[in-house]
Amino acid sequence: MKKMERWNWGSILLLMLWVLPLGCSQTPRQVGQREEKTVTLKIPNHPLRTEQDLDVLLQQIGDARVVLLGEASHGTSEYYTWRKAITKRLIQEKGFDFIAVEGEWADSYRVNEFIKGGPQDSAATVELLKNYNRWPTWMWGNYEVASLVTWLNQYNQNVPDAAEVGFYGMDVYCIWESMLELMPYLKEQPSLVKAAMEVHECFKPYSTDAMQYAQAVANASANCRAETNRLWNSIQKQSKAGGNKNEAQFIMEQNALVALNGERYYRAAVSRSSESWNIRDRHMMLTLKRLLEFHGPESKAIVWQHNTHVGDARYTDMASQGEVNVGQLARKEYGEDNVYIVGFGSYSGSVIAAGGWGAQIKNIEVPPATEGSWEHILHQLSPANKIVFSTDIRDEKHLKHPIGHRAIGVIYNPALEHLGNYVPSIIPRRYDAFLYIDKTHALHPIEDIQVSNEPPDLFPFGT
């Protein structure tokens, strides 16, 4: 992200008006192809037509414990449907235990309870997903996710309780909702109730508006760091004294962790560093780690996030900006042999996005990928859907240096995408596999979701 010389409320508004319409969290960049634009690259690939074509991908994934499934936008139908197809097979054939998504903890935990409850129909699923009522609501409030959730509910009806698949959110934004969700777990624990009430009182003046809190921090009139730290430390102390964690203790801790890191995130958002991005991705990685530990040493996780979070940041220009991401941290934590990263992208099509922050969503045409970009190279190879494995292309010399790779956020302006939507990437190192869909279609949102006044997801990055 382009760093501002000085961050205050006016700077945040300026950032929203300037950077976010580009639809990507990174500094404006050129695609950066030189004379190799005209070179025919050797890119072995496999067809991607039906779910059976995923056999080769499942073989490549092997015994990996963590599979990260990306997306090049938050509004493309094919990214969601192919991730669903891969997820179903990972659960059925390789015994994966849960899905962790780039969504809020409290909202997603409702989905977890739903899929582990009694049998439900698709209409009930759609009503459930209306709880994802923070802008951009379409990110999880859509019919493609509804199809996955309905399938998960049906799957869990036919397996023992211990084998039921879970669904969890990894993100950090909703301090207020997590505090409300936390309170019932603190019953009959006066010291914890006191610490939680102190957090409530500290945030109370900002009326569930994280932007108000960020502005107050910038003006040095607010700082709830001490209160959130005290709550987290008190709950940690209580949990350690209690021995083995049950699910209620885990949920209590996670909600307190969201409050702790959410406060840190919004406080950092008014600084001129990349720290807010790193706080968010480190929180998501910590949540993933906690979930794996809670589910046991043999547990396996599927992660759904944007390419900017799953594709190893060390092989993009994010590294030069001091940014880390979940893909990088997961490889470091569990080893590259135990982590498998799948990127997604397309040449052209349509996408659901908005023209400004908080604006009405619309169906936007995605122009053909810029010449010399990764997506353009794959289209020139053949205008067909395909799977590319990094093990097959690591010796291709023209892919050993960064090339542009398109990323679309919730804010998108196609006319300006050549300025800020191409992330310089060493593709064979950033991902283990890449699913290319030549022409994509817009996601199908649940349109009657009532947007709440709670802080928007993805602020201020858009991915």
SULHUPE-V619224 format. One record per residue. N is the residue number from 0. SS is DSSP state (H for helix, E for strand, L for the rest). OMEGA is omega in radians with two decimals (NA if undefined). D_CENTER is the distance of its C-alpha to the mean C-alpha in Angstrom with 1 decimal. Layout:
BEGIN
{{N | SS | OMEGA | D_CENTER} {N | SS | OMEGA | D_CENTER}}
END
This chain:
BEGIN
{{0 | L | 3.08 | 17.0} {1 | L | -3.08 | 20.7} {2 | L | 3.10 | 22.0} {3 | L | -3.14 | 24.5} {4 | L | 3.13 | 27.9} {5 | L | -3.12 | 27.8} {6 | L | 2.93 | 25.2} {7 | L | -3.08 | 26.4} {8 | H | 3.11 | 25.7} {9 | H | 3.12 | 27.3} {10 | H | 3.12 | 25.2} {11 | H | 3.11 | 22.0} {12 | H | 3.11 | 23.5} {13 | H | 3.11 | 24.6} {14 | H | -3.14 | 21.2} {15 | H | -3.11 | 19.8} {16 | H | -3.02 | 22.8} {17 | H | -3.03 | 22.7} {18 | L | -2.98 | 19.4} {19 | H | 3.09 | 17.0} {20 | H | 3.07 | 19.2} {21 | H | 3.03 | 18.6} {22 | L | -3.09 | 15.1} {23 | L | -3.05 | 13.6} {24 | L | -2.98 | 13.2} {25 | L | 3.04 | 15.8} {26 | L | 3.08 | 19.6} {27 | L | -3.09 | 21.5} {28 | L | 3.06 | 22.4} {29 | L | 3.14 | 24.7} {30 | L | 2.92 | 24.1} {31 | L | 3.07 | 26.7} {32 | L | 3.11 | 28.5} {33 | L | -3.06 | 32.2} {34 | H | -3.08 | 34.9} {35 | H | 3.09 | 32.8} {36 | H | -3.08 | 31.7} {37 | H | -3.12 | 34.8} {38 | L | 3.04 | 34.5} {39 | L | -3.08 | 33.9} {40 | L | 3.08 | 31.3} {41 | L | -3.10 | 31.6} {42 | L | 3.05 | 28.3} {43 | L | -3.12 | 29.0} {44 | L | -3.13 | 26.8} {45 | E | -3.11 | 26.8} {46 | E | 3.10 | 26.9} {47 | L | -3.09 | 24.0} {48 | L | -3.12 | 25.9} {49 | L | 3.13 | 25.7} {50 | H | 3.11 | 23.8} {51 | H | 3.11 | 26.7} {52 | H | 3.10 | 25.7} {53 | H | -3.13 | 22.8} {54 | H | -3.10 | 25.5} {55 | H | 3.11 | 25.3} {56 | H | 3.13 | 21.6} {57 | H | 3.10 | 22.2} {58 | H | 3.13 | 25.1} {59 | H | 3.13 | 23.2} {60 | H | 3.05 | 20.5} {61 | L | -3.08 | 23.6} {62 | L | 3.13 | 23.2} {63 | L | -3.13 | 19.8} {64 | L | -3.11 | 18.5} {65 | E | 3.06 | 14.7} {66 | E | -3.13 | 13.4} {67 | E | -3.11 | 10.0} {68 | E | -3.06 | 9.6} {69 | L | 3.04 | 8.1} {70 | L | 3.13 | 9.1} {71 | L | 3.03 | 11.1} {72 | L | 3.03 | 10.5} {73 | L | -3.03 | 9.1} {74 | L | -3.08 | 12.7} {75 | E | -3.04 | 14.3} {76 | H | -3.05 | 16.0} {77 | H | 3.12 | 16.6} {78 | H | 3.14 | 13.0} {79 | H | -3.07 | 12.6} {80 | H | 3.09 | 16.1} {81 | H | 3.06 | 16.2} {82 | H | 3.08 | 13.2} {83 | H | -3.13 | 15.2} {84 | H | 3.11 | 18.3} {85 | H | -3.11 | 17.0} {86 | H | 3.13 | 15.6} {87 | H | -3.10 | 19.0} {88 | H | 3.09 | 20.9} {89 | H | 3.13 | 19.2} {90 | H | -3.05 | 20.0} {91 | H | -3.00 | 23.5} {92 | H | -3.07 | 24.6} {93 | H | 2.99 | 22.9} {94 | L | 3.10 | 22.5} {95 | L | -2.93 | 18.8} {96 | L | -3.10 | 18.5} {97 | E | 3.05 | 15.2} {98 | E | 3.07 | 11.7} {99 | E | -2.99 | 8.8} {100 | E | 3.07 | 5.8} {101 | L | -3.12 | 3.0} {102 | L | -3.08 | 6.6} {103 | L | -3.12 | 9.8} {104 | H | -3.04 | 12.0} {105 | H | 3.13 | 15.2} {106 | H | -3.07 | 14.2} {107 | H | 3.11 | 12.6} {108 | H | 3.03 | 15.6} {109 | H | 3.07 | 17.9} {110 | H | 3.12 | 16.4} {111 | H | 3.12 | 17.2} {112 | H | -3.13 | 20.7} {113 | H | -3.07 | 21.2} {114 | H | 3.11 | 20.6} {115 | L | 3.11 | 22.8} {116 | L | 3.14 | 25.4} {117 | L | -3.11 | 28.2} {118 | L | -3.12 | 28.0} {119 | L | 3.09 | 26.4} {120 | L | -3.06 | 26.7} {121 | H | 3.11 | 24.4} {122 | H | 3.10 | 25.7} {123 | H | 3.11 | 24.7} {124 | H | 3.14 | 21.2} {125 | H | 3.10 | 21.0} {126 | H | 3.11 | 22.4} {127 | H | -3.05 | 20.0} {128 | H | 3.04 | 16.9} {129 | L | 3.04 | 18.7} {130 | L | 3.03 | 17.7} {131 | L | -2.95 | 14.3} {132 | L | 2.98 | 16.6} {133 | L | 3.12 | 14.9} {134 | L | 0.05 | 14.6} {135 | L | -3.04 | 12.7} {136 | H | -3.05 | 14.0} {137 | H | -3.03 | 13.6} {138 | H | 3.06 | 9.8} {139 | L | 3.07 | 10.7} {140 | L | -3.12 | 14.4} {141 | E | -3.04 | 15.6} {142 | H | 3.06 | 18.1} {143 | H | 3.07 | 16.2} {144 | H | 3.10 | 14.1} {145 | H | 3.10 | 17.5} {146 | H | 3.11 | 19.0} {147 | H | -3.09 | 16.7} {148 | H | 3.09 | 17.3} {149 | H | 3.11 | 21.0} {150 | H | 3.14 | 21.2} {151 | H | 3.10 | 19.7} {152 | H | 3.13 | 22.3} {153 | H | 3.13 | 25.0} {154 | H | -3.08 | 24.2} {155 | H | 3.09 | 24.4} {156 | L | -2.98 | 27.8} {157 | L | 3.11 | 29.3} {158 | L | 3.08 | 28.2} {159 | L | -3.12 | 29.5} {160 | H | -3.09 | 27.7} {161 | H | -3.11 | 26.7} {162 | H | -3.14 | 25.1} {163 | L | -3.13 | 22.9} {164 | L | -3.12 | 19.3} {165 | E | 3.14 | 16.8} {166 | E | -3.02 | 13.6} {167 | E | 3.06 | 11.6} {168 | E | -3.06 | 9.0} {169 | L | -2.89 | 7.7} {170 | L | -2.80 | 7.5} {171 | L | -2.88 | 10.7} {172 | L | -2.84 | 12.2} {173 | L | 3.13 | 14.7} {174 | H | -3.01 | 17.6} {175 | H | -3.12 | 20.2} {176 | H | 3.11 | 19.0} {177 | H | 3.09 | 18.3} {178 | H | 3.10 | 21.8} {179 | H | 3.13 | 23.3} {180 | H | -3.08 | 21.7} {181 | H | -2.93 | 23.1} {182 | H | -3.13 | 26.7} {183 | H | -3.12 | 27.9} {184 | H | -3.08 | 27.1} {185 | H | -3.11 | 29.4} {186 | L | 3.08 | 32.6} {187 | L | 3.05 | 35.7} {188 | L | -2.98 | 34.2} {189 | H | -3.10 | 35.8} {190 | H | 3.12 | 34.5} {191 | H | 3.09 | 30.8} {192 | H | 3.14 | 31.6} {193 | H | -3.13 | 33.2} {194 | H | 3.14 | 30.3} {195 | H | 3.13 | 27.8} {196 | H | 3.08 | 30.3} {197 | H | 3.07 | 30.5} {198 | H | 3.10 | 26.8} {199 | H | -3.10 | 27.3} {200 | H | -3.13 | 30.3} {201 | H | -3.11 | 28.7} {202 | H | -3.03 | 25.9} {203 | H | -3.09 | 28.3} {204 | H | -3.01 | 29.6} {205 | H | 2.93 | 26.3} {206 | L | -3.13 | 26.1} {207 | L | 3.14 | 22.5} {208 | L | -3.11 | 21.8} {209 | H | 3.11 | 19.6} {210 | H | 3.06 | 20.9} {211 | H | 3.13 | 24.4} {212 | H | 3.12 | 23.6} {213 | H | 3.12 | 22.2} {214 | H | 3.14 | 25.4} {215 | H | 3.07 | 27.5} {216 | H | -3.13 | 26.2} {217 | H | 3.14 | 26.9} {218 | L | 3.11 | 30.4} {219 | L | 3.12 | 30.8} {220 | L | -3.14 | 31.6} {221 | L | 3.01 | 28.8} {222 | L | -3.12 | 27.3} {223 | L | -3.10 | 26.0} {224 | H | -3.09 | 25.1} {225 | H | -3.10 | 28.2} {226 | H | -3.13 | 27.6} {227 | H | 3.07 | 24.1} {228 | H | -3.13 | 25.2} {229 | H | 3.12 | 28.2} {230 | H | -3.13 | 26.4} {231 | H | -3.13 | 24.0} {232 | H | 3.14 | 27.0} {233 | H | 3.14 | 29.1} {234 | H | 3.08 | 26.8} {235 | H | -3.14 | 26.3} {236 | H | 3.14 | 30.1} {237 | H | -3.12 | 30.6} {238 | H | 3.13 | 28.3} {239 | H | 3.13 | 30.0} {240 | H | -3.09 | 33.3} {241 | L | 3.12 | 32.4} {242 | L | -3.09 | 31.8} {243 | L | -3.11 | 29.5} {244 | L | 2.88 | 26.6} {245 | L | -3.05 | 26.6} {246 | H | 3.13 | 23.6} {247 | H | 3.11 | 24.8} {248 | H | 3.12 | 24.8} {249 | H | -3.14 | 21.3} {250 | H | 3.11 | 20.1} {251 | H | 3.12 | 22.3} {252 | H | -3.06 | 21.0} {253 | H | 3.10 | 17.3} {254 | H | 3.08 | 18.1} {255 | H | 3.12 | 20.2} {256 | H | 3.07 | 17.6} {257 | H | 3.10 | 15.3} {258 | H | -3.13 | 18.5} {259 | H | -3.06 | 19.3} {260 | H | 3.04 | 16.1} {261 | H | 3.08 | 15.5} {262 | H | 3.11 | 19.0} {263 | H | -3.11 | 18.6} {264 | H | -3.09 | 15.6} {265 | H | 3.07 | 17.7} {266 | H | -3.14 | 20.7} {267 | H | -3.09 | 19.3} {268 | L | 3.13 | 18.1} {269 | L | 3.07 | 21.8} {270 | L | -3.12 | 22.6} {271 | L | -3.13 | 23.0} {272 | L | 3.07 | 20.9} {273 | L | -3.00 | 17.4} {274 | H | -3.12 | 17.2} {275 | H | 3.06 | 14.9} {276 | H | -3.08 | 12.0} {277 | H | 3.08 | 13.2} {278 | H | -3.11 | 13.6} {279 | H | -3.10 | 10.1} {280 | H | 3.07 | 8.9} {281 | H | 3.07 | 12.1} {282 | H | 3.13 | 11.6} {283 | H | 3.11 | 8.4} {284 | H | 3.11 | 10.7} {285 | H | 3.10 | 13.6} {286 | H | 3.09 | 12.3} {287 | H | 3.14 | 11.8} {288 | H | 3.13 | 15.2} {289 | H | 3.14 | 16.8} {290 | H | 3.11 | 15.8} {291 | H | 3.11 | 17.3} {292 | H | -3.12 | 20.3} {293 | H | -3.11 | 20.8} {294 | H | 3.03 | 20.9} {295 | L | -3.02 | 23.3} {296 | L | 3.13 | 24.0} {297 | L | -3.05 | 23.9} {298 | L | -3.13 | 20.5} {299 | L | -3.05 | 17.9} {300 | E | 2.97 | 14.1} {301 | E | -3.10 | 11.9} {302 | E | 3.06 | 8.1} {303 | E | 3.09 | 6.1} {304 | L | 3.05 | 3.2} {305 | L | 3.09 | 5.0} {306 | H | -3.11 | 8.2} {307 | H | 3.10 | 8.4} {308 | H | -3.07 | 6.2} {309 | H | -3.12 | 7.9} {310 | L | -3.00 | 11.2} {311 | L | -3.05 | 13.5} {312 | H | -3.12 | 14.0} {313 | H | -3.09 | 17.7} {314 | H | 3.02 | 18.4} {315 | E | 3.09 | 17.3} {316 | L | 3.03 | 18.9} {317 | L | -3.11 | 16.2} {318 | H | -3.12 | 18.5} {319 | H | 3.10 | 21.4} {320 | H | 3.11 | 19.7} {321 | L | -3.11 | 19.1} {322 | L | 3.05 | 15.3} {323 | L | 3.04 | 13.6} {324 | L | -3.02 | 10.2} {325 | H | -3.14 | 9.0} {326 | H | 3.11 | 10.8} {327 | H | -3.09 | 13.8} {328 | H | 3.13 | 14.0} {329 | H | 3.08 | 13.8} {330 | H | 3.14 | 16.5} {331 | H | -3.07 | 18.5} {332 | H | -2.98 | 18.3} {333 | H | -3.13 | 19.1} {334 | L | -3.05 | 20.8} {335 | H | 3.13 | 20.0} {336 | H | -3.09 | 22.1} {337 | H | -3.12 | 19.9} {338 | E | -3.14 | 16.5} {339 | E | -3.04 | 15.9} {340 | E | 3.13 | 13.3} {341 | E | 3.05 | 13.4} {342 | E | 3.12 | 12.7} {343 | E | 3.06 | 13.5} {344 | E | -3.12 | 15.6} {345 | E | -3.11 | 18.6} {346 | E | -3.11 | 21.9} {347 | E | 3.11 | 22.4} {348 | E | 3.12 | 22.0} {349 | E | -3.06 | 20.5} {350 | E | 2.96 | 17.2} {351 | E | 3.10 | 16.5} {352 | E | 3.13 | 15.9} {353 | E | 3.14 | 18.0} {354 | L | 3.13 | 20.6} {355 | L | -3.07 | 20.1} {356 | L | -3.14 | 18.1} {357 | L | -3.08 | 18.6} {358 | L | 3.10 | 20.7} {359 | L | 3.12 | 21.5} {360 | E | 3.13 | 19.2} {361 | E | 3.09 | 21.1} {362 | E | -3.04 | 21.3} {363 | E | 3.07 | 21.4} {364 | E | 3.08 | 23.0} {365 | E | -3.09 | 21.3} {366 | L | 3.05 | 24.2} {367 | L | -3.10 | 25.0} {368 | L | -3.12 | 23.2} {369 | L | -3.14 | 25.1} {370 | L | 3.14 | 27.8} {371 | L | 3.11 | 27.2} {372 | L | 3.12 | 23.4} {373 | H | -3.12 | 21.8} {374 | H | 3.11 | 21.4} {375 | H | 3.12 | 25.0} {376 | H | -3.12 | 26.3} {377 | H | 3.08 | 25.0} {378 | H | 3.12 | 26.4} {379 | H | 3.10 | 29.7} {380 | H | 3.02 | 29.8} {381 | L | -3.14 | 29.8} {382 | L | -3.10 | 28.3} {383 | L | 3.09 | 27.0} {384 | L | -3.05 | 23.8} {385 | E | 3.02 | 23.5} {386 | E | 3.11 | 21.9} {387 | E | 3.12 | 22.4} {388 | E | -3.10 | 22.4} {389 | H | 3.13 | 22.3} {390 | H | -3.12 | 25.3} {391 | H | -3.01 | 27.3} {392 | H | -3.08 | 26.6} {393 | L | 3.10 | 26.6} {394 | L | 3.11 | 30.3} {395 | L | -2.97 | 29.9} {396 | H | -3.11 | 31.0} {397 | H | 3.10 | 29.6} {398 | H | 3.14 | 26.0} {399 | L | 3.03 | 26.6} {400 | L | -3.05 | 26.0} {401 | L | 2.95 | 23.1} {402 | E | -3.11 | 22.9} {403 | E | -3.12 | 20.9} {404 | E | -2.96 | 17.7} {405 | E | 3.04 | 16.4} {406 | L | 3.13 | 13.1} {407 | L | 3.11 | 13.0} {408 | L | 3.14 | 11.3} {409 | L | 2.99 | 12.2} {410 | E | -3.04 | 15.4} {411 | L | 3.05 | 17.4} {412 | L | -3.06 | 21.0} {413 | H | -3.11 | 22.2} {414 | H | -3.10 | 25.4} {415 | H | -2.98 | 23.7} {416 | H | 3.12 | 21.1} {417 | H | -3.14 | 23.5} {418 | H | -2.99 | 23.2} {419 | H | -3.06 | 19.5} {420 | L | -3.13 | 17.3} {421 | E | -3.10 | 18.3} {422 | E | 3.07 | 16.8} {423 | E | -2.99 | 19.7} {424 | E | 2.92 | 18.7} {425 | L | -2.93 | 20.8} {426 | H | -3.07 | 19.4} {427 | H | 3.11 | 21.2} {428 | H | -3.12 | 19.8} {429 | H | -3.11 | 16.2} {430 | L | 2.95 | 15.8} {431 | L | 3.09 | 18.0} {432 | E | 3.13 | 18.0} {433 | E | 3.08 | 17.3} {434 | E | -3.08 | 17.5} {435 | E | 3.06 | 19.3} {436 | E | -2.98 | 20.1} {437 | E | 3.12 | 22.9} {438 | E | -3.06 | 22.8} {439 | E | -3.13 | 20.0} {440 | L | -3.09 | 20.2} {441 | E | 3.05 | 18.4} {442 | L | 3.14 | 16.3} {443 | L | -3.06 | 18.6} {444 | E | 2.94 | 17.6} {445 | L | -2.86 | 19.4} {446 | L | -3.05 | 21.5} {447 | L | 3.06 | 23.4} {448 | L | 3.10 | 20.7} {449 | L | -3.08 | 22.2} {450 | L | -3.14 | 20.0} {451 | L | 3.11 | 20.5} {452 | L | 3.10 | 21.5} {453 | L | -3.06 | 18.8} {454 | L | -3.14 | 16.6} {455 | L | 3.00 | 14.2} {456 | L | 3.00 | 10.4} {457 | L | 3.07 | 9.0} {458 | L | -0.09 | 12.6} {459 | L | -2.95 | 13.9} {460 | L | -3.12 | 11.6} {461 | L | 3.11 | 10.5} {462 | L | NA | 7.3}}
END
